[in-house]
């Protein structure tokens, strides 16, 4: 096995280049004035980045070290499952990087991509309603597309230009194998980036697919600090045209920092709009029109060619809403969940939880179905799932986009919605079948009964926000809500458990290359602190540092005796965000092969800020030895800058 492993590692080092197949960003009319969009600054020496200009120029994938050994790019409209091939290699096992390659073990050697991001205060009006306290990347919402190819190393310089906040950037779903310090979570892996300071993130794109990057500082991402990240690689079905990622989000006209205090003592704050790729249309009343409405805001739209297969990268970047996505009169061919390629399946609607991503292929065949229809425009719908969102009355317009067919009038659609269940659930468990199979060990290294956690509310006894818990209720998994110290991240104290207060919520999982199970429930199954009460609410659960296998997921209460008998061990669905059903349970398993301190949290922004999170300390003694030698000094330098700049604003949430 040692020789075989060595051969695999050598294979990952050699090979070819090629240019990515046909890819379009069909023009929207009007979505942005592109002259106003700050582009991602390109590296002066990386000439493979052609750049994001309009009209588009091709983005290129480049593998010079592989090219030198005879490798060629093999990804085209009829062979999307292939990525790189070496026709000189006689053994099939060694001749391709493709959809069947185990990307956790074998990775092509790409190039380095370099980007610059600036976090800024900005008044924005994505739905036509003025938001004076927005926060954005590079002067635009969503932030600019960061693009790379499978195996590339990505370097991103982040400068904080905010006037009164620190910031960090988390690269959602990126595994960060042996780069724990690059995960971008203040209070966990680093101190916040101080004002007028720059922090450089650098990590390897060991996975492929699409995701998003966002601030992990308190509630900045609901205020606009989010953008798309696309890593090109093979797909499990063929397509003709690829589009840039599409962000689906709820939107509030009030800063999330202000709304958070309302959530602590009452129901979820109401959102005002649904945005598709940063645009929407809010219906103003007379008073609002005179004060805050700009008259702008548009429905997202695309013009398509009949009989063409389009690859859509969908991301739910919401604050608090699970969405059901559909296109009238069209089917969706689903080919990936988060960063995990799956065997394709067809559906007419798609449930997308917060932080989740799906790749779907849509064949534009509506004119064939209705050949005599003069109106060939169709609604794109993003419907809040029942019980997983809260919108201002009469403002949750769910027809958020339009598909126009080329060669037909650009008419307002008259299409009708397809039927679907409104329930807040994940996609059907049995539909999510990974192509690269996992066999989960049936005997975990840990004791799952001790790693079972209840999502619930704990009333706090204190009467002031000067302590972590005021006279309010906060969410938690453990006996206390998470509460981090920006100036004292866990990463700097891995060898000193005495430095971790209970509110750091550190869970020690010190096992080497073995399976760890974690069970999260929405009901009480063991003795709880006297003041804590479970709440039957759905929670999108996200684990940093890993894809996890979903060995169990049910809307029924967890039973320690009978529920494990239903767990699936052979090739279960896996991803990095999964829904804890209301009143039910979620059982996940991950392999302890990535030393680090990794956050596990609910991705409803209000709940994460309230404390519904914990830190998974994986292989504590191995963390420092797997890192870049300069990692600790870099983090300490950033903390010194933070301490010198810190404006002493009151921290009134968990920090994440």
Buried (B, 14 or more C-beta within 10 A) or exposed (E): EEEEEEEBEEBBEBBBBBBBBEBBBBBBEEBBEBEEEBBBBBBEEBEBBBEBEEEBEEBBBBBEBBBEBBBBBBBEEEBBBBBBBBEEBEEEEEBBBBBBBEBBEBBBBBBBBBBBBBBBBBEBBBBBBBBEBBBBBBBBBBBBBBBBBBBBBBBBBBBBBBEEBBBBBBBBBBBBBBBBBBBBBBBBBBBBBBBEBBBEBBBBBBBBBBBBBBBBBBBBBBBBBBBBBBBBBBBBBBBBBBBBBBBBBBBBBBBBBEBBBBBBEEEBBBBBBBBBBBBBBBBBEEEBBEEBBBEBBBBBBBBBBBEBBBBBBBBBBBBBBBBBBBBBBBBBBBBBBBBBBBEBBEBBBBBBBBBBBBBBBBBBBBBEEEEEBEBBBBBBBBBBBBBBBBBBEEBBBBBBBBBBBEEBEEEEBEBEBBEBEEBBBBBEBEBBBBBBEBEBBEEBBBEBEEBBBBBBBBEBEEEEBEEBBBEBBBBBBBEBBBBBBBBBBBBBBBEEEEEBBEBBBBBBBBBEEBBBBBBBBBBBBEEBEEEBBBBBBBBBBBBBBBBBBBBBBBBEBBEEEEBBEEBBBEBBBBBBBBBBBBBBBBBBBBBBBBBBBBBBBBBBBBBBBBBBBBBBBBBBEBBBEBBEEEBBEBBBBBBEBBEEBBEEEEBBBBBB
